[in-house]
Amino acid sequence: MSQPLLMIEDDARLAGMVGEYLGQSGYALSVAGTGEAGLASLQTASPPPQLLILDLMLPDMDGLEICRRIRALPSGLAQTPILMLTAKGDPMDRVIGLEMGADDYLAKPFEPRELLARIRAVLRRRGSSGPAPASQLRFGSLAIDRDARTVTVHGNACELTSYQFDLLVALAERAGRVLTRDQIMEAVRGRELEAFDRSIDVHMGRIRAAIEADPKTPKRILTVRGVGYVFARQQD
């Protein structure tokens, strides 16, 4: 059975080419030409799309605004993985997109094979649950449920994107071990990075904001200057 995907893209020719290519790989792509139509489709589609491919530049609203609205939807839809497309080359656009909740980013023009690889990587992160001895990781008031893909602190739910959840799990499973940025991203992407990527710092900031009592003085995710990050073992 084909896996449903949704693409919000006003370039009908590009959307058609992407849909044809992904269709050959077992995906069923629905396309919306405007932000409003895409938001409506996301909320009414049955079954709901497993991933959203979102263009940054749309005729009726900015892709970042769409991303913000999606993350404010009821929990199930709010966690829909988002792969953002843009013709802009400014690295700041990438940072802003990630801060707004996008799981990954791909600049136009792109190779269809790279788009397919990134889709598979995001979906693999969303659906993977390795043979862990227990579903939950607990560190004092922090509970990470790998099966339910939820994070709570003192019983209160923490809002994280799919990618941020996997980053947190990668760190927590290696608590006490200092990891470089490349090692962290390799752990969740399953492949080596081609270059240093500062976007990891954006995600870490978002994770800290969700799980730390005071993100400015974190107790759980610590920065090791010049190296990377370490998840502290101590309980609270």
LUMKEDREN-575218 format. One line per 8 residues: their letters; for each residue x, y, z of N, C-alpha, C. Coordinates in pm, 1 decimal, m for minus. Layout:
<fivexs>
a> X Y Z X Y Z X Y Z ~ ...
</fivexs>
This chain:
<fivexs>
msqpllmi> 83.7 m119.1 0.0 0.0 0.0 0.0 87.9 125.0 0.0 ~ 53.0 222.0 m84.5 131.2 345.0 m95.2 122.0 427.6 32.0 ~ 231.1 490.9 67.5 233.1 577.3 185.0 192.3 718.5 143.3 ~ 91.7 777.4 210.1 42.8 909.8 169.7 136.0 1022.0 213.5 ~ 163.8 1112.2 121.3 241.3 1232.5 147.5 161.7 1351.8 95.7 ~ 188.9 1469.1 150.4 124.4 1592.3 104.2 232.5 1692.3 66.1 ~ 214.3 1756.6 m48.7 307.3 1860.4 m93.7 231.7 1990.5 m112.3 ~ 278.0 2096.7 m47.1 220.4 2230.0 m66.8 318.8 2306.2 m153.4
eddarlag> 283.2 2321.4 m280.7 374.9 2375.3 m381.7 292.8 2438.6 m494.3 ~ 323.2 2563.1 m528.1 245.1 2631.7 m631.9 299.4 2608.4 m772.5 ~ 414.0 2544.0 m784.0 469.8 2510.0 m914.9 413.6 2373.6 m956.0 ~ 307.6 2377.1 m1038.5 237.9 2254.6 m1075.7 329.5 2158.3 m1151.0 ~ 417.5 2212.4 m1233.8 508.1 2126.7 m1310.5 602.5 2052.4 m1217.9 ~ 661.1 2123.7 m1122.6 751.1 2059.5 m1026.9 677.3 1955.8 m942.8 ~ 557.9 1992.0 m896.2 480.4 1899.9 m814.2 447.2 1772.8 m891.3 ~ 414.4 1789.5 m1019.7 383.7 1673.6 m1102.0 502.9 1581.0 m1118.6
mvgeylgq> 619.8 1639.7 m1141.0 741.5 1559.3 m1156.3 775.1 1485.4 m1026.5 ~ 761.2 1557.2 m914.1 789.5 1495.4 m784.2 691.8 1382.0 m756.9 ~ 563.5 1406.9 m786.0 462.4 1304.4 m762.9 487.2 1179.2 m844.9 ~ 527.0 1198.5 m970.0 554.9 1083.0 m1056.1 675.3 1004.9 m1005.4 ~ 779.5 1076.5 m964.6 900.6 1009.9 m916.7 874.4 935.1 m786.8 ~ 807.3 1000.9 m693.1 780.6 936.1 m565.0 682.7 820.2 m579.7 ~ 592.9 831.1 m677.2 497.9 723.2 m701.5 566.6 593.8 m740.7 ~ 680.7 605.6 m807.2 755.7 487.3 m847.2 824.8 420.7 m728.4
sgyalsva> 828.4 494.0 m616.0 896.4 442.1 m496.5 798.7 407.1 m384.9 ~ 669.7 399.4 m417.7 572.4 352.9 m320.8 503.4 461.7 m240.0 ~ 508.9 586.9 m286.9 442.5 695.9 m216.3 327.9 752.3 m300.2 ~ 222.4 793.6 m232.1 108.5 856.8 m299.1 107.9 1003.8 m260.1 ~ 143.0 1090.8 m354.4 158.3 1233.2 m324.5 32.3 1310.3 m361.0 ~ m24.5 1378.8 m262.6 m131.5 1475.1 m286.2 m68.6 1613.1 m290.4 ~ m125.4 1702.0 m374.5 m65.3 1833.3 m394.2 m167.5 1942.8 m368.9 ~ m125.2 2045.7 m295.9 m205.9 2165.5 m275.7 m125.1 2284.4 m325.1
gtgeagla> m190.5 2373.6 m400.6 m119.2 2485.2 m462.2 m108.6 2609.0 m376.5 ~ m180.5 2613.7 m264.9 m175.3 2728.6 m175.4 m163.3 2681.3 m31.2 ~ m124.3 2773.4 54.7 m111.6 2738.8 195.3 m244.1 2701.7 258.7 ~ m347.9 2778.7 228.6 m479.7 2751.6 285.5 m531.2 2615.8 241.5 ~ m514.0 2584.8 113.5 m559.1 2454.5 63.4 m479.3 2341.9 128.3 ~ m350.1 2364.4 149.6 m267.7 2262.5 212.3 m306.2 2236.4 356.5 ~ m333.5 2344.0 431.6 m375.2 2327.6 570.7 m508.0 2253.5 579.1 ~ m599.9 2286.4 486.8 m729.5 2218.8 485.4 m712.7 2071.7 451.6
slqtaspp> m626.6 2041.8 354.0 m603.9 1902.5 314.3 m540.3 1823.3 426.9 ~ m446.1 1884.3 496.9 m379.8 1816.2 607.4 m480.0 1773.7 714.0 ~ m580.0 1859.5 739.7 m674.1 1833.4 847.8 m791.3 1744.8 807.5 ~ m810.8 1724.1 677.7 m925.9 1644.8 633.2 m886.8 1513.5 566.8 ~ m760.6 1498.6 529.4 m717.7 1378.0 457.5 m733.7 1254.3 544.5 ~ m777.1 1145.1 483.1 m791.4 1018.5 553.1 m740.4 906.2 462.1 ~ m632.6 839.9 500.2 m552.6 861.6 621.1 m471.3 989.8 609.4 ~ m428.7 1045.6 721.2 m350.0 1168.9 716.8 m213.7 1142.9 654.2
pqllildl> m155.1 1243.4 590.4 m22.9 1223.8 529.5 82.1 1193.0 634.3 ~ 176.5 1109.2 596.2 284.3 1072.2 688.0 394.8 1176.8 691.0 ~ 395.6 1264.9 590.1 498.3 1368.0 583.0 448.4 1479.8 493.3 ~ 489.1 1602.3 525.4 451.7 1718.9 446.7 575.6 1777.8 380.7 ~ 569.3 1796.1 249.3 673.3 1866.6 174.7 621.5 2008.4 153.9 ~ 687.1 2105.5 213.0 635.3 2241.9 219.9 728.4 2340.7 151.6 ~ 675.3 2409.3 49.5 751.7 2514.0 m17.5 751.5 2639.8 68.8 ~ 865.5 2706.3 76.6 875.4 2826.0 159.8 803.2 2944.6 98.2
mlpdmdgl> 805.0 2954.0 m35.4 745.4 3068.4 m105.1 614.3 3026.1 m170.9 ~ 502.3 3076.8 m119.3 370.8 3043.9 m171.4 293.2 3171.8 m200.1 ~ 192.1 3165.6 m287.3 123.2 3289.0 m328.2 37.5 3352.3 m219.4 ~ m14.5 3273.3 m126.1 m108.9 3330.1 m29.3 m51.5 3350.8 109.7 ~ 52.5 3274.5 146.5 113.3 3294.6 277.4 252.7 3235.7 279.1 ~ 331.8 3282.3 373.3 468.9 3235.4 386.4 470.6 3092.9 440.8 ~ 562.4 3011.4 388.6 573.8 2874.6 435.8 604.7 2865.1 583.5 ~ 675.1 2963.6 636.5 705.3 2963.2 779.2 578.9 2979.5 862.3
eicrrira> 484.8 3060.2 811.2 357.9 3076.9 881.3 278.1 2946.6 878.6 ~ 282.7 2876.2 767.0 215.2 2746.7 757.3 275.2 2649.9 858.5 ~ 407.1 2647.9 865.9 475.3 2560.4 961.1 432.0 2593.4 1103.9 ~ 424.4 2721.0 1135.5 383.4 2762.4 1270.0 241.4 2715.7 1299.3 ~ 151.3 2731.0 1202.2 12.2 2689.9 1221.6 0.3 2538.9 1241.5 ~ 78.9 2463.5 1167.2 73.5 2317.3 1180.0 117.8 2275.2 1319.4 ~ 223.7 2335.5 1369.3 273.3 2298.7 1501.9 177.9 2340.7 1612.9 ~ 79.6 2424.4 1580.7 m20.4 2465.8 1679.5 m147.8 2382.3 1671.1
lpsglaqt> m154.6 2287.7 1576.9 m272.4 2202.8 1561.4 m279.9 2100.3 1673.9 ~ m392.7 2027.5 1686.8 m401.1 1918.8 1784.7 m283.9 1822.7 1768.6 ~ m246.7 1757.3 1876.9 m120.6 1685.9 1888.6 m85.8 1594.3 1772.1 ~ m179.8 1514.1 1726.0 m148.4 1420.4 1619.4 m99.1 1489.1 1494.4 ~ m174.1 1587.8 1445.3 m136.8 1660.4 1324.9 m16.0 1749.8 1349.3 ~ m4.7 1802.5 1469.6 106.0 1893.3 1500.7 240.3 1824.8 1487.6 ~ 243.3 1691.8 1500.7 368.6 1617.7 1494.0 400.9 1568.7 1353.0 ~ 320.3 1607.9 1254.3 347.7 1567.7 1116.6 487.6 1613.3 1075.7
pilmltak> 574.2 1522.6 1031.4 707.9 1564.7 988.2 699.1 1661.6 870.8 ~ 782.4 1764.3 872.1 781.8 1866.7 767.3 919.5 1874.8 702.6 ~ 921.1 1856.7 571.0 1041.6 1876.5 491.1 1021.7 2004.8 411.7 ~ 1101.4 2105.8 439.4 1081.1 2236.8 379.6 1165.9 2253.3 254.0 ~ 1101.9 2306.5 148.2 1170.1 2336.9 23.1 1178.6 2488.2 6.3 ~ 1289.4 2536.2 m47.4 1300.6 2678.7 m74.4 1401.0 2704.0 m184.7 ~ 1377.8 2811.0 m259.8 1473.0 2853.0 m362.0 1576.7 2946.9 m303.4 ~ 1556.0 2989.7 m178.9 1649.8 3081.7 m116.7 1774.9 3007.9 m70.2
gdpmdrvi> 1888.6 3075.1 m86.3 2013.0 3013.2 m45.0 2068.7 3067.9 84.1 ~ 2001.6 3165.3 143.4 2050.1 3226.8 266.6 2041.5 3126.5 381.6 ~ 2154.4 3097.1 448.9 2151.0 3002.1 561.5 2052.7 3043.2 670.3 ~ 2026.4 3173.3 683.9 1934.7 3218.3 787.5 1793.9 3165.9 762.6 ~ 1755.8 3148.9 636.1 1623.9 3092.4 605.2 1613.5 2950.8 659.5 ~ 1722.5 2878.2 650.4 1724.0 2741.8 702.2 1708.5 2741.7 854.0 ~ 1782.4 2831.7 919.8 1775.0 2840.2 1065.5 1634.1 2875.0 1110.1 ~ 1573.5 2973.8 1044.3 1438.0 3015.4 1081.7 1339.7 2901.0 1060.6
glemgadd> 1352.5 2831.0 948.2 1263.6 2718.5 922.0 1272.8 2611.6 1029.3 ~ 1393.7 2580.0 1071.5 1411.7 2480.5 1176.6 1356.4 2530.6 1309.4 ~ 1373.9 2658.3 1336.6 1320.3 2714.3 1460.6 1168.2 2709.3 1462.3 ~ 1106.9 2718.4 1344.0 961.0 2714.3 1335.5 906.7 2571.9 1342.1 ~ 994.4 2472.2 1342.1 948.5 2335.2 1360.9 968.8 2241.4 1244.7 ~ 1038.3 2284.7 1138.5 1064.2 2194.6 1026.4 1161.6 2085.1 1070.6 ~ 1144.8 1964.5 1014.2 1231.2 1851.8 1049.4 1354.9 1843.9 961.0 ~ 1342.5 1891.4 839.0 1456.8 1890.8 748.5 1435.7 1999.9 644.4
ylakpfep> 1536.9 2022.3 562.1 1540.5 2137.8 472.5 1611.3 2096.8 344.5 ~ 1555.8 2134.7 230.6 1616.7 2103.3 102.5 1602.1 2224.4 11.3 ~ 1713.7 2274.8 m41.4 1712.3 2393.3 m126.7 1688.5 2354.6 m272.3 ~ 1611.6 2437.1 m342.2 1592.0 2420.4 m485.8 1709.2 2485.3 m559.4 ~ 1745.4 2432.1 m676.7 1695.8 2306.5 m735.0 1755.4 2186.3 m663.6 ~ 1684.3 2074.6 m667.1 1731.3 1955.8 m597.6 1717.1 1834.4 m688.2 ~ 1794.5 1733.6 m655.6 1785.1 1606.1 m726.6 1671.3 1524.4 m665.7 ~ 1581.9 1466.7 m746.8 1473.5 1384.4 m691.6 1524.0 1273.3 m600.8
rellarir> 1640.4 1219.2 m631.2 1694.7 1112.2 m547.6 1727.9 1162.7 m407.6 ~ 1775.5 1287.7 m399.2 1805.3 1341.7 m266.5 1676.7 1367.1 m189.1 ~ 1573.5 1417.3 m258.1 1444.5 1437.2 m192.2 1392.3 1304.7 m138.4 ~ 1398.2 1199.9 m219.6 1351.0 1068.2 m176.5 1431.7 1019.2 m56.8 ~ 1563.3 1038.6 m60.0 1647.8 993.6 50.9 1613.1 1067.8 179.3 ~ 1586.3 1195.9 168.2 1553.0 1273.8 287.9 1415.1 1234.9 341.8 ~ 1320.2 1209.2 253.0 1187.9 1164.2 296.1 1200.7 1033.0 371.7 ~ 1274.4 940.0 315.7 1291.4 810.4 380.5 1359.9 825.2 516.1
avlrrrgs> 1458.7 915.4 523.4 1530.0 934.6 649.5 1437.0 990.3 757.2 ~ 1354.5 1088.5 720.7 1261.3 1146.8 817.8 1159.2 1043.0 862.7 ~ 1105.3 967.3 768.3 1006.0 865.3 803.3 1068.5 752.7 883.7 ~ 1193.8 720.4 854.2 1262.2 616.6 931.0 1281.2 661.2 1075.4 ~ 1316.4 787.6 1092.6 1330.7 839.8 1228.9 1197.0 836.1 1301.2 ~ 1090.6 868.4 1229.5 958.4 870.4 1292.4 912.9 730.1 1330.6 ~ 944.1 631.6 1246.1 888.0 498.7 1269.6 980.3 400.8 1336.7 ~ 1109.6 436.1 1349.2 1203.2 338.0 1403.5 1190.0 325.7 1553.5
sgpapasq> 1196.2 204.3 1599.5 1202.0 178.9 1744.7 1285.3 52.9 1764.8 ~ 1412.0 72.0 1790.0 1505.9 m39.3 1798.1 1474.4 m132.4 1912.9 ~ 1543.3 m243.3 1919.1 1517.2 m342.5 2023.4 1570.6 m298.0 2158.9 ~ 1513.1 m191.0 2211.3 1556.0 m140.6 2341.5 1496.5 m226.9 2450.6 ~ 1564.9 m241.2 2562.4 1514.2 m324.3 2669.5 1386.8 m269.5 2731.9 ~ 1364.7 m139.9 2721.8 1243.6 m80.1 2777.5 1202.6 36.0 2689.5 ~ 1072.7 62.6 2687.4 1023.2 171.1 2603.3 1066.9 305.9 2656.4 ~ 1073.5 320.1 2788.2 1098.3 450.4 2847.5 1241.2 468.8 2896.5
lrfgslai> 1288.6 590.6 2877.9 1411.9 635.7 2939.6 1371.5 736.3 3045.8 ~ 1421.6 719.6 3167.2 1383.9 809.9 3276.5 1508.3 871.2 3340.0 ~ 1500.0 1002.1 3359.0 1605.1 1077.4 3426.4 1535.8 1173.1 3522.3 ~ 1509.1 1125.2 3643.7 1435.7 1206.5 3739.1 1295.9 1236.9 3688.3 ~ 1263.1 1363.9 3677.5 1128.9 1404.7 3633.4 1110.9 1395.3 3482.4 ~ 1219.9 1371.5 3410.0 1214.1 1362.3 3264.5 1188.5 1218.5 3222.4 ~ 1083.4 1197.8 3142.5 1050.2 1064.9 3090.5 1041.1 1071.1 2939.0 ~ 1113.0 982.8 2872.3 1112.8 974.1 2726.1 1057.3 837.5 2688.4
drdartvt> 942.3 835.5 2621.7 880.4 710.4 2578.6 909.8 691.5 2430.9 ~ 997.3 595.4 2401.3 1039.3 575.8 2262.7 928.3 517.4 2176.0 ~ 841.8 435.1 2233.5 732.9 376.5 2155.7 624.4 479.0 2125.5 ~ 583.0 552.4 2226.9 477.7 653.5 2208.2 533.2 782.1 2148.8 ~ 665.9 794.5 2147.8 734.3 914.1 2097.0 685.7 1038.9 2170.6 ~ 686.8 1030.2 2302.3 646.7 1142.2 2386.0 755.3 1173.3 2487.3 ~ 757.8 1298.1 2530.2 850.8 1343.2 2632.7 771.4 1422.4 2736.2 ~ 792.0 1390.8 2863.7 724.4 1464.1 2970.1 825.4 1504.8 3077.4
vhgnacel> 796.6 1616.1 3141.8 872.7 1662.5 3257.6 772.1 1690.1 3368.3 ~ 788.5 1621.2 3480.8 692.4 1629.5 3591.0 550.7 1596.5 3541.3 ~ 541.1 1505.9 3444.4 412.1 1464.0 3391.5 353.3 1555.5 3286.8 ~ 419.5 1667.6 3258.1 369.8 1762.8 3158.5 435.3 1736.7 3023.9 ~ 352.9 1731.2 2919.1 403.1 1700.6 2785.7 493.1 1811.2 2732.7 ~ 600.7 1771.5 2665.7 693.5 1865.1 2602.4 674.0 1857.4 2450.6 ~ 661.4 1971.6 2387.0 639.1 1975.0 2242.7 772.3 1973.9 2168.8 ~ 795.4 1866.7 2094.2 915.7 1853.6 2013.4 877.7 1805.3 1874.8
tsyqfdll> 953.8 1844.4 1774.5 932.8 1788.7 1641.9 985.2 1645.4 1639.6 ~ 951.5 1573.4 1533.8 998.9 1435.7 1520.0 1151.2 1430.0 1522.5 ~ 1214.1 1522.2 1453.2 1360.1 1524.1 1445.6 1420.3 1557.5 1581.9 ~ 1361.7 1655.0 1652.2 1412.0 1692.2 1784.1 1396.1 1577.5 1884.3 ~ 1285.3 1502.8 1872.7 1267.0 1386.2 1959.9 1380.1 1286.7 1938.8 ~ 1413.6 1260.4 1813.2 1518.7 1163.6 1784.4 1655.7 1213.4 1829.2 ~ 1678.1 1343.4 1818.0 1802.9 1399.3 1869.4 1812.7 1379.2 2020.6 ~ 1702.6 1405.7 2090.6 1700.6 1388.5 2235.3 1725.2 1243.2 2273.6
valaerag> 1660.3 1150.0 2204.6 1680.1 1007.2 2232.9 1825.8 967.2 2208.3 ~ 1882.7 1017.0 2097.2 2022.2 984.0 2066.1 2115.6 1027.7 2177.9 ~ 2089.4 1145.5 2235.1 2171.3 1193.9 2345.6 2144.7 1114.8 2473.6 ~ 2015.4 1094.5 2504.4 1978.2 1028.7 2629.8 2027.3 884.3 2634.3 ~ 2024.5 815.8 2521.7 2072.7 677.6 2517.1 2223.8 669.1 2540.4 ~ 2290.3 782.6 2521.8 2436.0 787.9 2540.4 2470.7 883.0 2655.0 ~ 2385.0 887.6 2756.4 2403.0 979.8 2869.0 2542.7 967.4 2928.9 ~ 2604.5 1082.8 2953.6 2738.2 1085.8 3009.3 2848.6 1081.7 2906.6
rvltrdqi> 2814.2 1059.4 2780.6 2914.6 1051.4 2674.3 2911.0 1178.6 2590.9 ~ 3025.1 1242.4 2573.1 3032.9 1363.8 2492.5 3027.8 1325.6 2344.4 ~ 2935.9 1388.5 2272.2 2918.3 1361.0 2129.9 2942.8 1487.3 2049.3 ~ 3011.3 1472.5 1937.3 3025.9 1585.2 1846.1 2893.9 1607.3 1773.7 ~ 2880.4 1721.6 1710.5 2758.4 1749.0 1633.3 2741.1 1647.4 1521.5 ~ 2850.7 1613.1 1455.2 2843.3 1514.6 1347.6 2799.1 1379.0 1399.8 ~ 2849.2 1338.4 1515.6 2809.8 1209.4 1573.0 2661.7 1207.2 1608.4 ~ 2612.1 1318.9 1660.2 2470.2 1325.8 1696.6 2382.6 1314.3 1572.5
meavrgre> 2415.6 1391.4 1469.7 2332.6 1390.6 1349.4 2346.2 1259.8 1272.7 ~ 2463.7 1198.6 1278.4 2480.6 1068.2 1214.6 2394.7 963.6 1284.6 ~ 2380.1 977.1 1416.9 2301.4 880.5 1493.4 2154.7 883.1 1453.2 ~ 2103.6 999.8 1414.1 1961.5 1008.1 1379.1 1937.5 1000.0 1229.6 ~ 2035.2 1035.7 1149.9 2018.0 1029.7 1005.1 2063.1 897.0 946.9 ~ 2149.9 828.5 1018.8 2197.9 700.6 968.5 2299.0 714.3 856.8 ~ 2358.2 833.6 842.5 2459.7 850.8 739.3 2553.9 962.6 783.5 ~ 2672.3 962.3 727.1 2768.5 1064.3 762.8 2729.0 1197.8 702.5
leafdrsi> 2763.7 1304.8 769.7 2738.9 1438.2 718.0 2846.0 1474.6 616.3 ~ 2808.1 1552.4 518.1 2905.4 1597.6 420.8 2983.6 1717.7 472.5 ~ 2924.2 1793.9 564.0 2990.9 1912.2 616.4 2933.8 1945.6 752.5 ~ 3006.2 2028.8 825.2 2960.4 2075.1 954.5 2828.7 2149.8 938.6 ~ 2734.5 2126.1 1028.5 2600.7 2181.9 1015.3 2559.6 2250.1 1144.6 ~ 2552.3 2384.6 1143.4 2517.4 2459.4 1263.2 2370.8 2442.2 1300.7 ~ 2290.4 2383.9 1212.7 2148.2 2368.4 1244.4 2127.3 2282.0 1367.9 ~ 2224.7 2198.1 1402.5 2211.6 2115.6 1522.0 2197.7 2203.6 1644.6
dvhmgrir> 2264.0 2320.0 1644.7 2256.1 2410.3 1758.8 2116.1 2468.7 1773.2 ~ 2051.1 2493.9 1660.2 1913.4 2543.9 1663.7 1822.9 2441.8 1729.9 ~ 1835.2 2317.2 1688.6 1751.7 2211.3 1746.4 1780.3 2192.7 1895.2 ~ 1905.4 2199.0 1934.5 1938.4 2182.8 2075.7 1876.1 2294.5 2158.4 ~ 1875.0 2414.2 2104.8 1810.5 2523.5 2174.8 1662.4 2499.6 2193.9 ~ 1598.1 2444.3 2092.8 1455.1 2414.7 2101.7 1428.1 2302.8 2202.4 ~ 1514.1 2202.4 2203.2 1497.3 2092.1 2298.4 1514.5 2142.3 2440.8 ~ 1616.0 2223.4 2461.8 1637.0 2279.8 2595.0 1516.5 2361.7 2639.8
aaieadpk> 1462.0 2440.9 2548.7 1345.4 2521.8 2583.7 1228.6 2435.0 2627.9 ~ 1222.6 2312.3 2575.3 1111.2 2222.9 2606.6 1132.6 2144.4 2735.2 ~ 1257.3 2106.9 2766.7 1278.0 2013.6 2878.6 1351.1 2072.8 2998.0 ~ 1416.8 2185.6 2979.3 1494.9 2243.4 3088.1 1410.4 2339.7 3170.9 ~ 1432.5 2342.2 3301.0 1364.5 2438.2 3386.6 1408.3 2579.5 3351.7 ~ 1536.5 2596.0 3321.4 1590.9 2724.6 3279.0 1682.4 2698.9 3159.8 ~ 1632.3 2716.5 3037.2 1712.4 2685.7 2917.8 1844.0 2763.1 2911.0 ~ 1852.6 2879.1 2977.9 1974.7 2957.9 2972.2 2084.9 2899.0 3060.2
tpkriltv> 2043.9 2821.4 3158.9 2141.4 2750.2 3242.7 2101.9 2603.0 3247.7 ~ 2120.1 2530.8 3137.8 2072.4 2392.1 3127.1 2141.4 2298.5 3224.2 ~ 2065.6 2199.7 3270.1 2117.2 2098.0 3360.6 2124.8 1960.7 3294.6 ~ 2049.8 1942.9 3187.3 2043.3 1811.1 3122.7 2130.8 1804.5 2997.8 ~ 2110.3 1895.3 2903.9 2189.6 1896.3 2780.9 2295.2 2004.3 2794.1 ~ 2419.8 1961.9 2809.4 2529.2 2054.4 2834.7 2615.7 2070.5 2710.6 ~ 2662.1 2191.4 2686.4 2752.2 2218.7 2575.8 2896.2 2196.2 2619.3 ~ 2968.9 2121.3 2541.7 3112.2 2102.6 2564.4 3182.5 2187.6 2459.2
rgvgyvfa> 3232.2 2301.3 2501.4 3285.3 2399.8 2408.3 3391.9 2339.9 2316.2 ~ 3373.7 2364.6 2188.5 3469.1 2316.8 2089.9 3453.6 2171.0 2052.3 ~ 3357.1 2102.0 2115.8 3338.8 1958.8 2087.3 3196.0 1929.8 2043.9 ~ 3099.9 1947.1 2135.4 2961.8 1913.8 2102.1 2872.6 1921.6 2224.6 ~ 2803.0 1811.8 2253.3 2706.4 1810.8 2361.8 2717.2 1681.2 2441.9 ~ 2667.6 1688.1 2567.1 2659.2 1569.3 2650.9 2528.1 1575.6 2729.2 ~ 2461.9 1461.9 2739.1 2340.3 1452.6 2819.7 2382.9 1411.2 2960.2 ~ 2354.2 1495.3 3058.9 2399.7 1469.4 3195.7 2323.8 1351.5 3257.3
rqqd> 2393.4 1271.7 3335.1 2332.6 1155.2 3397.1 2252.4 1188.6 3523.0 ~ 2281.4 1302.2 3586.5 2225.5 1326.7 3718.7 2072.6 1331.2 3716.3 ~ 2012.4 1287.1 3825.4 1867.7 1290.0 3842.5 1829.3 1420.3 3911.5 ~ 1702.5 1465.6 3890.2 1658.1 1584.7 3961.3 1548.1 1551.5 4060.6
</fivexs>
